[in-house]
């Protein structure tokens, strides 16, 4: 079971990396909507960082032992 979760965390890491540098997170010349006074690109970047952190912590917990 842990091996499947380990592979899933690897896939999620790749997907988050691709989405982070896509126009979905970094659109050209867009700063609205704002969240707590932060422009769109900044708060989505922070959100992606927290998602990657959570994914990394999960990967550390379930990494296969060799």
C-alpha positions in Angstrom: 0.0 0.0 0.0 2.8 2.4 0.9 4.5 1.8 -2.5 1.3 2.9 -4.3 1.0 6.1 -2.2 4.8 6.7 -2.8 4.2 6.6 -6.5 1.1 8.8 -6.2 3.1 11.4 -4.4 5.7 11.4 -7.1 3.0 11.9 -9.8 1.4 14.7 -7.7 4.8 16.4 -7.4 5.3 16.4 -11.2 1.7 17.7 -11.7 2.2 20.5 -9.2 5.5 21.5 -10.8 3.8 21.7 -14.3 0.8 23.6 -13.0 2.9 26.0 -11.0 4.6 27.3 -14.2 1.5 27.2 -16.4 -0.7 30.2 -17.3 -3.2 28.8 -14.7 -1.0 30.1 -11.9 1.2 32.7 -13.7 -1.1 34.4 -16.1 0.2 37.3 -18.2 -0.6 40.8 -16.8 -3.3 39.6 -14.3 -3.4 40.7 -10.7 -7.0 40.3 -9.8 -8.7 38.7 -7.9 -6.9 39.7 -4.7 -7.0 37.7 -1.5 -6.2 39.6 1.7 -4.6 42.3 -0.4 -2.3 39.8 -2.2 -2.3 39.7 -6.0 -3.5 36.5 -7.8 -0.1 35.3 -8.8 1.3 35.6 -5.3 -1.5 33.9 -3.4 -1.7 31.0 -5.9 2.1 30.6 -5.7 1.8 30.4 -1.9 -1.0 27.9 -2.2 1.1 25.8 -4.6 4.0 25.9 -2.1 1.8 24.7 0.7 0.5 21.9 -1.5 4.0 20.8 -2.4 5.0 20.9 1.3 2.1 18.7 2.3 2.9 16.3 -0.6 6.6 16.2 0.5 5.6 15.4 4.1 3.3 12.6 3.0 6.1 11.2 0.7 8.5 11.2 3.7 6.1 9.3 5.8 5.3 6.6 3.3 8.6 6.2 1.6 9.5 2.6 1.0 12.3 1.3 3.3 15.2 -0.4 1.6 
